[in-house]
Amino acid sequence: MFTDRSFDSVSFDSQVSTPKSELSTTVQTTEIVYNEDPVQTIERRSIETQTITEEKKNLNVDYDKLAEFLKRVTPSILEALDEAYGTDAFEDYDPKTSEDSFTNTQLLQKINSTNETESQMKVSDICWSIGGGTLAVSHGIPYHDTCPNKILEINACVTTLAYHPTEPSILAAGLFNGDVLVWNLRDDVWVTSVSVCTHGDTVSQVYWKERTLNDVSLLVSSSKDGYIFVDKMVANFTIAHPYKRLKVAKEHNPIENTRPRSSGGTRERAIESGLCITAFDFSFKHPVFFIVGTLCGGIYKCSLDRVAPIEGSNTFMDPVIDEYERHEGSVTCIKFSPIRNLFITSGTDKEMRIYDFEEHTCLRSISFENTVVGLTWMIGNQDVLAAYGAGSQIRLYNVTDGRPITSVKFEESDRENTSCLRVNSKKDLVAIGDTQGNIELWKVPRQLL
């Protein structure tokens, strides 16, 4: 079936493919042509304006009404001018208000208002008038051999002072014997006081309430006898009418010692006195509410509108509506924030506390080495508070975070314990009184931070 057979080899030439043609080309974009055409607005307008001269008309002036108006406003204007420029109390120093680089405090003048032999007489209180031109100073003795601008005769030591917030010539004072007096300083030299009321013990504070009751001024006073008196001042501050008599009924002192005599000869008190009221302050946002501090550390929210008669008395009312966390020592000062819903307290437990008006416990507590006896809001930043008291140091704090402000200082080497500090926002001044009868006047920057 199969047979072997051999053949001769066969060869063939390789075949190469035809080479491909190659071309080289270039690409060029179309030439860009630029055109530039000027544009100019063509429309033009020209308008001419000419005033028309009119004949002046004769005005009918009622000179009787004009004279009546000037007669009515002139006394107030003259009083304001006298308040601003009529005093020579600060002619010995240069306020230097033109310095643009002024950024820190500056001691302008130091005054010793007591005799050299009266080294133990402290400055009990000071206050600026609403116009900032007058500084009222009180001491712990009835007579001082100085050169005052006006002489106010009293028969007891002054414990607290308060100028009226809108009437620059009206000054109120509380005395050691319980009397509350008001002076109109418009007279030249001698001024007769108006007796407002008489407490059963030393007056701890006097306060002018903003006019909310038929445009009548209210004078509020507290005392160590445990009562708060509210009086209406009428007839150009010459007559005082009792408005409300308040007492913190929750705290009382059943042991009553002999009380100082009253110069007025009258005593307004209930059968049993409340425990000593040391300080109070009214809310800026809600003027009907106020906070009261007591000798035993109590802090109470009160209201002038509260109607809660005290048992056994038809005259006295209990204003307390709530209570806050207490101090372990006596309350020495209370200040409401002018811009926030906060109030600040200080006490003999060497603490300063920051409270929210709506909260029972304090938001923040700041401890001191010495007792703080007073608190004052500074100018330039309404969150900055000055704390002073035992010792010569005056410390500033921002109440929003409790941090101390160290860039602003009131340092004086020979200052004794600070007894009072008041701010004059009209002239950027701070007056400081100590327990040796010295008064310091400091210039402060308008912007503290």
Disulfide bonds with the S-S distance in Angstrom:
none
